[in-house]
């Protein structure tokens, strides 16, 4: 899935940070580079050069590149949960709360360069389910499914878990379609279909 909050872009993250702790500078570099170029494509040397820190700083702060990747994903997860919660609190009813997931994705996709879901992208690069990166992705996915099921249960729809699975599938497809088409049209269409899946419940 895509990150509901708006991740940093080249204009919102300083390319050559000259302030902040090494750990913060490494995270800022990771957030920009991993989003734009992928995780495995960005080596340790590139990270430390972009952050302008010593190699030892990476190992001291995160233990390894994989440790930095997990910290990056966990940070995005926390920010995305907070973004959804904030947006959901501004609308009325569980169905509207659920659909804010698509609204956030639609607003965020252009600023992300239509790069799809950072969690699904990470899962593709780290397919071993026992890898720490895959486990980090799994935590986000578990939250997403639980959130969808809880909102549909609150809406009183039949088979909330089953319908949550369909909405999740629509959401994943929307972000993949947005990535391939370079537009928000698939997200808008998926939101309409998700609304139809949950019916008229409020």
N, C-alpha and C positions, 0 to 999 in steps of 0.2 A: 504494500500500500504506500500511498504517498504520504508525505509528511503534511498534516493539516496546517501547521503553522508555516509562515513564509521563511524558508531557510536563507542564509546569507548568500549574496551574489558577489561578483567581483566589485560591485560598487558599494556594498554594505560591509564588506570585511576588508580591512586594510591589507594590501598585498605585502607590504614590508613593515610590519608592526615595529615601532621603536619604543614602546612602553609596555608594561605589564610583565607578570611573572613568566618564566619560560613555559610552564605548563599551559598558561592561558594563550600564549603565542602559538604554541604547538596546536592547541585545539582550534584556534582561529584559522590556522593554515589547513588543518585537516578538514574543517567544515567547508572551506572553499574548494580545496582540491578534490576531495572525495566526491563532492556533488558534481563538479564540472567534468572530472576525468575518470572517475571510478576509483575503487580502493586499491586493487592489485596493481593498477597502472602507475600508482604514485609510490615511489620507493622512499626508504628512510632518508637517503641523502637529499632528495627533493624536499621532504618535509622540514628537515632541519635547516636547509638553505632558505626556504620560504619564511620560516619562523625566526631565522637568525639566532639560533641557539646552538650550543654544543651538543654533539651526539649523546654525551652522558646525560644531558638534561632529559632526553626522551626516556631513557632507561630509568632515571631517577623518578620521573613523574608518573610514567605509565607502565614501566617494566619491559615493554616491547612495542613494536608497531601494532601487533594484534591487540594489546592492551589499550592503545590509543584508539583503535577502531571501535572496540567495545565501549569505551568511554564516550566516544563521539555518538554512537548509536543510542546509548542510554540517555545522553543529554538531549538528543533530538526527540526521543520518546517522551521525556519529561516535558519538554517544551510543547510537543504536539498535544499531549493530554491536557495541558493547561490551556492551550489555545482553543481546543474543542470545548472544554468546560466553560471558558469565558464566553464563547459564542453561543453555546447552548443555553446559558443562563439568561440570554437576552431575548429568547423567543418563548412562545407559549406552547406547551404540550409536548409529549414524548416523541411524536412523529416529526414535528418541526425540529426538535433537538437532534434527532438522528440525522435529518437531512442537512443540518449545518456542516456535516462532514464533507458533503459534496460542494457546498458553498465555499468552504475554506479551500478545497482543492481547486475549484474554478478560479478563485482569486489569486491563489499562490502559483499556479502553473506558469503563467507568463514570466514572472520574476525568477522562476527556477529554470527557465530556458526549456520548458516542456521535457524535462528529463525523467519523468515518471516517478515511480515510488522508490525512495531511497532504500526502504527495507527490502523490497523485492529485488532491487538491484544488488543489495548486499547478499541476499540469500542465493542469488545466482552465482556470485563470485565465491561464496563459501557454502557449498552444497552439503558438506558433512554435518548432519544434525547434532553431533556431539561437539562441534567446534564452538568455542566461546562466542564467536560472532553470530553463528546460527542460533545459539541460545538467546542472545540479546534480541535478535529479530523475533524469535518465538515469543518472548515476553510482550513485545508490542502487539503481535498478532493476537495473543490471548486477551490482552486488554481490549482490542478492537471488537473481537467476537463477544466478549462479555458485555461491553457497552451496548452493542447493537441488541443483544438479547434482552438486557435489562430494560431498554427503552421500549422495545416491542412488547415485553411483558406488561410494562406500565400502561401501554396503549390498549391492552386487552385483546390483541390480535390472536387468532388461533395459531398454534404451533409457532411460538415466537423464536425458538431455537432454529427451526427449519427455515423460517423466513429471514432470520438474521444471516444464515449461510448464503441465501440468495442475494441479499443486499450486499454482503461482503464480496461476493463474486462480481456483482455489478460495479462495485467500487474499484476492485482490482482491474477489471476490464476497462473502466473509464480512464484510469491513469495510464494503462498500457496504450489505449487508443489515442490519448492525448499526446503521448510520447511519439508515436508513429506519425500522427497527423500534424503535429506542431500547432494544435489548436485546442480550445476548450470545448468544442462542440461535443466530443464523446462524453465529457463530464456532465454537460447539460442534459444530454439524452439519457444518460444513466440515472441521473437524479429523477427524471420524469418516470423512468421505469421502476425505480425504487419506490417512488410514491405510489405507483399502481400496485406494486407487490404488497405493500402494507395496507392497501385499501383505504377506506374512509375513516379509519380510527384516528382519534386525537388524544 
